Amino acid sequence: MGCTQSSPSEQQQQKHKELRHFTERPNRIPAERLHGKFMAQMVREVFDTHPSEVYDFSGPVLGKGGYASVMMVKHKTTGALYAMKQIDITDFSELALHLLQNEIESMKHLVHPNIVRLQEVYQTVDLKHVYLIMDRLEGGTVREKWAELDGLEEDHAAYIASGVVAAIRYCHDRNVVHRDLKMDNVLFESKRPDSIVKIIDFGLSEKFGSCVDKAHDLVGTRLYSAPEILKNAGHGLPCDMWSIGVIVFALVGNAFPFFDRDPDILASEIKYARYKFAGPAWDGVSPLCKDFIDRCLVKNPKKRMTAPQAQEHPWLRGGTAWANAIRGKAGGGCDGRMKARTRRCMGEFQDNNLFKKVAMEVIAYILDPEETESLAREFIALDKDGDGVLSLPEFKSVIMRHIGSSRYAQSATGSLRNGGSVHGSDAFKAGAHYAASVTEEEAEAIFSALDIDHSGVINFTEFVAGCLGHRHINETTIRCAFDRLDYDRNGVIELRDMLMYVGADVSAEGMEAALRDFDTNGDGKITFDEFRSAMLASMATRGIDKAMSVRGMRRAMSSGSLSAYNLHAAPLAGDSGDADTDAPTGETQDAAAAAAARSASGTPERRWSTASQQQLHRRPSLSGRAPSLIGAASMRSLNILAIKATGGHEWEEEDERRRDAEGGGGGSGGGGGAGGARGSALQ
């Protein structure tokens, strides 16, 4: 079944030809790439350094295949853990090299919450190995979960299927077919029960020029292969939907729809689509689930259900009890509302210049999946049509949803828009949230700011970039972002580096002007120290009342000048988790008014004791990343109102991180399949 390989000498020549962009790429930006449409080069490509110089290879092996292995590696500088796919290309055929190129190019351009991210590509000078550095996914494979539980509940299977279908719909919209979907290539991002699933291993993927193109390669894993692949009759996008049908059948029925140890008999069963819902595992399974499977396992690919149609199928759209239960526990954005903190951060994001926006998008891309899991759930919930991006109508519908919901927020917003600031009880009454009253014009301006690549939609990385907070901007992420932006790796960021990250509609003059804000010595080059100082300085004031910094707030607390706030009042409405509640409760309003009256009469509410002052401090967060302004549990009622009154983000972020941590723990897992580019070998 394998394809005919060429002679060793011809193969070596072909390898040089196919991987020319790996080995002969100059250490500079090609002139032809300085112009044209946006091409986000988030994936760092390295051609003169072995990854063992950057990563510690002593981690466990996560999987092995014919040409590749996957192991866990640790970055020697940052300590971050990744999954590394090592591919031996010594004996690769022309087809295998083609598939490897497809895998890399596909992963570079597929940005979706349900698709694993490729971070770096290393190509050895001796042309023997290619290394793919990918996100580490801790939750294990769906197959492992399936074996552990001896089958899954129908609702759980629907939850997993919805993530896989969403990822495949995103791929198919871009004419990319995966061609090797199976339970081993669907991983859980974390150990949480509501963990997001991600598809991995694009080693057999293919990009078509149009949705009607067909390939004739005999690829994939036989148990999951569509009839048209086994018949070698030409296949396209529909083959992925057949594989999804097989996955769902196995998850619910605890057995494969087609199985026989004789490969010829198995192939015959698949070609004629002979299966039935038999056995005790199918007792009580809903007709909707069976109908979903039937619409996927259709012999004729033209009549098979498409990914968008699958998303609209009642079995996935019905809101299963299992999915609703864990999503309710997850909280935040799953009801289709945008969090107040998200609205506020996005409103502030538009004030950044172009260079800062691109830098924040790079940081958003390189963040560990656990740092963005809650944002991923929110993004998925806001993506109403399920196409993996946010359109302008979708964005406006959620960011303008709460217009007029809080008269306090409207009043505070009006003051800020007119160049003023918000102090005292006004800030308290506004709930310290970004005001909910966003006009249509303002919503369009925020959307335009987030749409960094001018594609007309907001992808997941752009969404995360607009939501970055203090805990995301630290020495590690700043260093990683600097290295990515330094395209030619000469130790400084220059104009030619940045032109790789913007489209033709952005002039060199415009980007040069944006760079000047970071270029303190005016030499046209941004060093790491300049970059770090600018990034940290901008985040130090983000979200904080311009009239008072956090340090100033501490001094004011110590001196008692913030005694106007009722520091023992009940928390703001929604502080226990509902970050979208804009107006404070009547009880807290009355308490604040009483405190303000006491302050006006010269009677302080309470002075800070030495012990209380010591409890308000900075310490590293649980994840070891950016420091967060937090206090002991007993300090919650003392400092939350004062922090929120000045618009600080830290408490909200720490509170959200604490709620997220309640959902699950650690573990280890891989971010890439070990099969590698297997040529035409069918497993």
Order of alpha helices (4+ residues) and beta strands (2+ residues): alpha-alpha-beta-beta-beta-beta-beta-alpha-beta-beta-alpha-alpha-beta-beta-beta-beta-alpha-alpha-alpha-alpha-alpha-alpha-alpha-alpha-alpha-alpha-alpha-alpha-alpha-alpha-alpha-alpha-alpha-alpha-alpha-alpha-alpha-alpha-beta-beta-alpha-alpha
